[in-house]
Amino acid sequence: MYAVIFTAEIKNFDKAYTETAKEMQDLAINKYGCTEFISVTEGGQEIAISYWENQAQIKSWKQDIEHLAAQKLGRSTWYKHYKVQIVEIIREYSM
């Protein structure tokens, strides 16, 4: 199991951002096999964590034409700075 951790400093969020973010979550889950997608925005910061079975799914989602267009808008319009980390989940437990 893998997680993609996206953190960003917000420049400007508008209605198009909210719509695009929802579309990207749906795309990840319904087309590329993402098992869970959590996103939180607080103040000028955003964090999104998505969970995947394998790296091939992550790569396919990153290269999707709609996702590439959203990434371009993110760089030009919505974010001051962002970072993406792809991590392998070694252990998981909960209560």
Secondary structure, DSSP 8 states (H G I E B T S, - for coil): -EEEEEEEEES---HHHHHHHHHHHHHHHHHH---EEEEEEETTEEEEEEEES-HHHHHHHHT-HHHHHHHHHIIIIIEEEEEEEEEE-------
